[in-house]
């Protein structure tokens, strides 16, 4: 993406550019940023959409799944005609229609230690929209190792959690500092067994996209070292301070 903003780019993002916290300088930062999204489902859909609409220069999308009918109530990029198609390819096609200037690299893979190591350094920011804890911890551990900014989301039933970790700072706690148990039930974030209201995915994914943009622009109050907990059934919201454990993997 060229750093010089042409007339069409200025018009497209004019409502952002007039914000004093963004301006031309901030828009250039957005246009030059590279974000990797792991999971193109309920969380990844709004993250990819809103980052593209904001003008993110480069997006990486990781997912090895196909779209099923049961995905449609919460995975906002897809419609009935997409059932049976690959999520990464469909996401790329949809995002290109929203913002053809965003460069998109798709990875039809299930993350593991080998393939993640090959791609993580191509991106400045990592967004975790995965739906299983094994993958979340893998993303966490590699983000620590490679000193990335990680925004993690989790959803179940009517509830959501958002974590922002800036591992460029050695004092930053990680996901393992929060989940101190050695064994964590996958039902903790299992929509198939626990259920999920579709709007919860949209809200949490949008907050994740918002956190990415704030980190890129270095504006506002970040969730650094905190967990944002949402109960959308009862409209209860709270932020909990997360401390780094002395014996944590991320030290």
C-alpha positions as CSV (number, residue, x, y, z in Angstrom):
1,X,0.0,0.0,0.0
2,X,1.4,3.4,-1.0
3,X,2.0,5.7,1.9
4,X,0.8,8.6,-0.2
5,X,-3.0,8.9,0.1
6,X,-4.8,9.6,-3.2
7,X,-8.1,11.3,-3.7
8,X,-10.2,8.1,-3.6
9,X,-8.5,6.8,-0.5
10,X,-9.1,10.1,1.3
11,X,-12.7,10.0,0.3
12,X,-13.2,6.4,1.4
13,X,-11.8,7.0,4.8
14,X,-12.8,10.6,5.2
15,X,-15.0,10.0,8.3
16,X,-12.0,8.4,10.1
17,X,-9.5,10.9,8.9
18,X,-11.4,13.9,10.3
19,X,-11.1,12.4,13.8
20,X,-8.3,14.3,15.6
21,X,-6.9,11.0,17.0
22,X,-6.5,9.6,13.5
23,X,-6.0,12.2,10.8
24,X,-3.9,11.6,7.7
25,X,-1.0,10.4,9.8
26,X,-3.1,7.7,11.6
27,X,-4.7,6.6,8.4
28,X,-1.2,6.0,6.9
29,X,-0.4,3.8,9.9
30,X,-3.6,1.7,9.3
31,X,-2.8,1.4,5.6
32,X,0.7,0.1,6.3
33,X,-0.3,-2.4,9.1
34,X,-0.3,-6.2,8.7
35,X,-2.8,-8.3,10.7
36,X,-3.1,-12.0,11.0
37,X,-6.5,-13.4,11.9
38,X,-6.6,-17.0,13.2
39,X,-10.1,-18.3,12.7
40,X,-12.6,-17.1,10.0
41,X,-15.7,-17.8,12.1
42,X,-17.9,-15.9,14.5
43,X,-15.1,-13.7,15.7
44,X,-12.9,-13.6,12.6
45,X,-15.8,-12.5,10.4
46,X,-16.4,-9.1,12.0
47,X,-12.7,-8.6,12.7
48,X,-11.8,-9.1,9.0
49,X,-14.7,-7.0,7.9
50,X,-14.1,-4.0,10.1
51,X,-10.4,-4.0,9.7
52,X,-10.8,-4.0,5.9
53,X,-13.4,-1.2,6.2
54,X,-10.9,0.8,8.3
55,X,-8.3,0.4,5.6
56,X,-5.9,-2.2,6.9
57,X,-3.1,-2.7,4.4
58,X,-2.6,-6.4,4.7
59,X,-4.7,-9.3,6.2
60,X,-3.7,-12.9,6.7
61,X,-6.6,-15.3,7.3
62,X,-6.0,-18.8,8.8
63,X,-8.7,-21.5,8.7
64,X,-9.0,-25.0,7.3
65,X,-12.8,-25.3,7.7
66,X,-15.7,-25.1,5.3
67,X,-18.9,-23.1,5.9
68,X,-21.8,-25.1,7.3
69,X,-25.5,-24.1,7.7
70,X,-25.1,-23.9,11.4
71,X,-22.4,-21.2,11.0
72,X,-24.7,-18.7,9.4
73,X,-26.4,-17.4,12.5
74,X,-23.2,-15.9,13.9
75,X,-20.6,-15.8,11.1
76,X,-21.5,-12.5,9.5
77,X,-19.5,-12.6,6.3
78,X,-21.3,-15.7,5.0
79,X,-24.8,-16.4,3.5
80,X,-26.7,-19.4,2.4
81,X,-25.1,-19.6,-1.0
82,X,-21.7,-20.0,0.7
83,X,-22.5,-23.3,2.5
84,X,-19.9,-25.9,1.6
85,X,-17.3,-23.4,0.5
86,X,-13.9,-22.9,2.1
87,X,-14.0,-20.1,4.7
88,X,-10.7,-18.6,3.8
89,X,-11.5,-18.3,0.1
90,X,-15.0,-17.0,0.8
91,X,-13.6,-14.5,3.3
92,X,-11.1,-13.2,0.8
93,X,-13.7,-12.8,-1.9
94,X,-16.1,-10.9,0.4
95,X,-13.4,-8.6,1.8
96,X,-12.1,-7.8,-1.7
97,X,-15.6,-6.5,-2.5
98,X,-15.6,-4.4,0.7
99,X,-12.1,-3.0,0.2
100,X,-10.2,-4.1,-2.9
101,X,-7.0,-2.3,-1.7
102,X,-6.5,-4.6,1.3
103,X,-4.0,-7.3,0.4
104,X,-5.2,-10.7,1.6
105,X,-3.1,-13.8,2.1
106,X,-5.1,-17.0,3.0
107,X,-3.8,-20.1,4.8
108,X,-6.0,-23.2,4.5
109,X,-4.2,-24.8,7.4
110,X,-4.7,-25.9,11.0
111,X,-2.1,-24.1,12.9
112,X,0.8,-26.0,14.4
113,X,4.3,-25.2,15.7
114,X,5.8,-25.7,12.3
115,X,3.5,-23.7,10.0
116,X,2.9,-20.9,12.5
117,X,6.6,-20.3,12.8
118,X,6.8,-19.7,9.1
119,X,4.1,-17.1,8.9
120,X,3.9,-15.2,12.2
121,X,6.7,-12.8,11.4
122,X,4.9,-11.5,8.3
123,X,2.5,-9.7,10.6
124,X,2.6,-7.0,13.2
125,X,-0.6,-7.9,15.0
126,X,-2.2,-11.3,15.8
127,X,-6.0,-11.7,16.3
128,X,-7.1,-14.9,17.9
129,X,-10.6,-15.9,16.8
130,X,-10.1,-19.6,17.2
131,X,-12.6,-21.9,18.9
132,X,-10.4,-24.4,20.8
133,X,-8.0,-24.0,23.6
134,X,-5.2,-25.9,22.1
135,X,-5.0,-23.4,19.3
136,X,-5.4,-20.4,21.7
137,X,-2.4,-21.5,23.7
138,X,-0.3,-22.1,20.6
139,X,-1.1,-18.6,19.4
140,X,-0.3,-17.2,22.8
141,X,3.0,-19.0,23.1
142,X,4.2,-18.0,19.7
143,X,3.1,-14.4,20.2
144,X,5.2,-14.3,23.4
145,X,8.2,-15.8,21.6
146,X,8.1,-13.4,18.6
147,X,7.1,-10.3,20.7
148,X,3.8,-9.7,18.9
149,X,0.7,-7.8,19.9
150,X,-2.1,-10.4,20.5
151,X,-5.8,-9.7,20.8
152,X,-7.7,-12.8,21.9
153,X,-11.4,-13.3,22.0
154,X,-13.6,-16.1,23.5
155,X,-17.3,-16.5,23.5
156,X,-19.9,-18.9,24.9
157,X,-23.7,-18.7,25.5
158,X,-24.3,-15.0,26.1
159,X,-20.8,-14.2,27.4
160,X,-17.6,-12.9,25.9
161,X,-14.0,-12.2,26.9
162,X,-11.4,-10.0,25.2
163,X,-7.7,-10.0,26.1
164,X,-5.1,-7.6,24.8
165,X,-1.4,-8.6,25.2
166,X,1.4,-6.5,24.0
167,X,4.4,-8.8,24.2
168,X,6.8,-6.2,23.0
169,X,6.8,-5.4,26.7
170,X,8.5,-8.2,28.8
171,X,6.3,-7.4,31.8
172,X,3.1,-8.3,30.0
173,X,1.2,-11.3,31.3
174,X,-0.2,-13.9,28.9
175,X,-3.2,-16.2,28.5
176,X,-1.5,-18.8,30.6
177,X,-1.3,-16.3,33.5
178,X,-5.1,-16.2,33.4
179,X,-5.9,-19.9,32.9
180,X,-3.7,-21.4,35.6
181,X,-5.1,-24.9,35.4
182,X,-3.0,-27.5,33.7
183,X,-6.0,-29.0,32.0
184,X,-8.8,-26.7,30.7
185,X,-12.1,-28.1,29.4
186,X,-12.7,-27.4,25.7
187,X,-16.3,-26.8,26.7
188,X,-15.2,-23.5,28.0
189,X,-15.4,-22.1,24.5
190,X,-17.3,-24.8,22.7
191,X,-20.3,-23.3,20.9
192,X,-21.4,-26.7,19.7
193,X,-22.0,-28.0,23.2
194,X,-22.7,-24.8,25.1
195,X,-24.5,-22.8,22.5
196,X,-24.0,-19.1,21.5
197,X,-26.2,-16.2,20.6
198,X,-25.0,-14.8,17.3
199,X,-24.9,-11.2,18.3
200,X,-22.4,-12.1,21.1
201,X,-19.9,-13.1,18.4
202,X,-20.5,-9.8,16.5
203,X,-20.0,-7.7,19.6
204,X,-16.8,-9.4,20.8
205,X,-15.3,-9.6,17.3
206,X,-16.0,-5.9,16.8
207,X,-14.3,-5.1,20.1
208,X,-11.3,-7.1,19.0
209,X,-11.1,-5.1,15.7
210,X,-11.3,-1.9,17.7
211,X,-8.5,-3.0,20.0
212,X,-6.3,-3.7,16.9
213,X,-6.9,-0.2,15.6
214,X,-6.2,1.5,18.9
215,X,-2.9,-0.4,19.2
216,X,-1.9,0.6,15.6
217,X,-2.7,4.2,16.3
218,X,-1.5,4.2,19.9
219,X,-4.7,6.0,21.1
220,X,-7.2,5.6,23.9
221,X,-7.2,3.3,26.8
222,X,-5.9,-0.2,25.9
223,X,-6.9,-3.4,27.5
224,X,-3.3,-4.2,28.1
225,X,-2.9,-6.4,31.1
226,X,-6.7,-6.6,31.6
227,X,-9.6,-8.8,30.6
228,X,-12.8,-7.3,29.3
229,X,-15.7,-9.6,30.5
230,X,-19.1,-9.2,28.9
231,X,-22.4,-10.6,30.0
232,X,-24.7,-9.6,27.2
233,X,-27.7,-11.3,28.7
234,X,-27.8,-9.1,31.7
235,X,-25.7,-6.2,30.3
236,X,-23.0,-6.6,32.9
237,X,-19.5,-5.5,31.8
238,X,-16.3,-5.5,33.9
239,X,-12.6,-5.1,33.4
240,X,-10.3,-7.4,35.5
241,X,-6.6,-6.7,36.1
242,X,-4.4,-9.6,35.0
243,X,-1.1,-10.1,36.8
244,X,2.0,-11.9,35.4
245,X,2.7,-15.1,37.3
246,X,6.2,-15.6,38.5
247,X,6.4,-19.2,37.2
248,X,4.5,-18.6,34.0
249,X,5.7,-19.9,30.6
250,X,5.8,-16.3,29.3
251,X,8.4,-14.9,31.7
